[in-house]
């Protein structure tokens, strides 16, 4: 005997919600991607249409309020990289940016971690010593962390590095705050105020060590959403 829930008039007004049963469906078994489809009631007017998941991402992005911390991208696990660059700046969405350094280690003992800025989307980076300042001293780049070691027990530096309104045609200011660990379980604070002394619209940044490569760690980029 056929149950009422198993029958529907597909040529009439449609299938009521009470007749839908997705519990027995097969799980997608993977992460959702932009091309995946969903069904929506267009404007709650009774007309069902398909939409891709990319539209949902766009919708959610439009709901972000000013001041929200928004994930942009990540390097993933770094493995002996000479440089790491971020070009995903977008002044129409973000006022400021934060870079979260997670246990970043140098390949060379005693290295300093610098940031070099760009005004052409990363085609060129300013590496001129003296165009950057750390306190009142000339520097070859924005200072993210110093005195980084490779000895046994040194677990790298974990800091939050903030760029303040880099799209404005004034000096580009940066500030890092976090912790690092030296040998003998010596945990110490990292705090550096630094600036690029050129009035420009900064739209990309590249991180590198003063000598040697970035051995390991991860860097995650976030944007601080603007209010427009």
N, C-alpha and C positions, 0 to 999 in steps of 0.2 A: 504494500500500500504506500503510495507516494505521500510524503508529508507536505503540509501546506508551505513550509519554508523552502521547499525544493522547487516550487513552481512559481512562475512569474509571467506576466503579460508583457513581453518585450516589444510589442507593437503599440502599446498604449502610452501611458504617461511616464513610463520608466519603472525602475526598480526602487522600491522603498528601502530606507536604511535598515529596516527590520529584516529584510531578505538578504542583506549582504553578510557574508561570513568569510572573513579573511584569516580567521584563526588557523584554519587547516592549510593555508598556503605555504609554499616553500620559501624559507628565508633567503634573502639575496646572497647571504654568505660572503659579503664583501662590503667595503666602505662605499657609501653613496658618492657618486660623481656627478659632474654637471649635466651629463647627457641622460641620466636616469629620469624617468617620467613619473608624474603624479597627476591626479585628477582633481580639478577644482570646479566649484559651482561659480561661474563667472558673475561676479557682483551680487551673489546670492539671489539671482533671478531665475534659477531653475535650469539654466543652460550649462551643462557640464562640458568642460574643455580640458585638454591635456596641457601640461606645462612641464618644462625641464627644471631640474633642481637648481640650475644656474639662476633662474628667476627668483627662487627663494633666497639665494645668497644676495642678490641685488636688493630684494625687499628688506632683508634683515639689515643690510648695510645702510639703507635709507633710514632705519630706525635708530641708528647710533646717535646719541646725544653729545653735545659739546662737552669736552673734558673726559670722555671715555677713553680708556686705554685699549687700543685695538691691535691685535696680533697682525703683523704684516708678513714676516718670513723668518726663516732660520737657516743657519749654515748646515744644520745637522752635525754629526760628529766630524770635527776637523782632524785631518791627518797630514801633518808635515806640510802645511801650506805656506807659501811665501807671503801671500797677501789674502785678505778677505774683503770683498767689496760689497756695498749696498747701494743700489741705484733706484730703489723703489720709493723715492720721495714724491709726495703729491700735495702741494700746498692748497689744493682745492678741498682736501679732506683733513689734513693734519696741520696743527700749529707747531708742535714740538715732536721730538723723537726720543725714544729710550732704547738703548742697546744693553741687553742683559748678558754679561759674560759669565759663563758657567765653568769653573775650574779650568781656566785657560792657562796652558803651560808653554813656556818658550823652549826652543831646541837648544838655545845657548844660555849658559848661566849668567845671571846678572843683567838680563836684557830689560829694556823699557818698551812698553807697548804704546805705539803712536797711532793717531788718526790723521789722515791727509784728506782734505776736502777738495771738491770739484764744483765747477760752475757750468759744466757742459755735459752733465749726465753721466760722468765717469769716463769720458774719452781721455781726459787729462786730469791729473791730481797735482796740487801744489805741494812740492816737497822742499821748498826753499827754507833753509834754516834762517830764522830771524823774522819770517812772516808769521810765526807763531810765538806766543808768549806763555810762560808758566810762571805765575806771580809777576815779577818784573824782569825775568830773565828770558833771553832769546831761546827758542826751542825749535827743533826740526819738525815738529808736528804737535797736534793736540795730545796732551799727556793723559793717557788712560790709567796706566799703572807703571810703577817702577820697581827696581830691585827684585825682579822676578827670577826665581832660581829653579834649578833642575836636580838638586841633591835629593837623596832618599828622604822621604817624609814631606817633601814640599808638594803640596796638592794644588798649586796654581792659584790664580786670582779669580774671585767672584765679585764683580762690581756691577752697578747700574751706571751707565754713562749716558747723560742727557745732553742733547743738542737743543738749544733754545731758539725757536723761531728762525731756523736757518734760511728760510725763504726771503727774509727781509734784507734789503740791501745795506746792511750794517755789518759790524764785526760779528763773526760766528762764535758764540760762547758755548763752552762745554764744561760739564762738571761730572766727576766720577766719585762714587761713594760705595764702599764695600769692604771686603776682608781678603786677606791672603794668609798663607801658612808657610813658615820657614821650617828649617830642621828643628829637631828637639821640641816639636809641638808648639812652636812659637807662633801664635795667632796675632796678627796685627792689623790695624785699620788702614784703609786706603781712602784718601780724600784729596782730589786734585781739581783746582780751578784753572782753566786754560782757555785760550782764545786764538782765533785766526784774525790777524790784524789787516783785513782787507774788506772793503765795503762791497759785498757781492751776494748774489742769490745762490746759496749753497744747495745743490740738489743731488749730491752723492758723497759717500765717504768710503775711504779704504783704510783698513787697519793692518799694521805690520809691526814686526819687532825691530828694535834698533840694530840688532844683528841676528842673523840666523832666521829660521822659520818659526811659525806657530806650530808647535808640536801636536797639541791636542786641545780638546775642550769644545765648547759650542757657544755661538753668539746668536741671540734671538732679538729681532727688531720689532719694536712696537711703535705705534703712532698715537699721539694725543689728539683726539678728534677736535676740530674747530667747531664753532657754534653756528656755522652757516649751513 
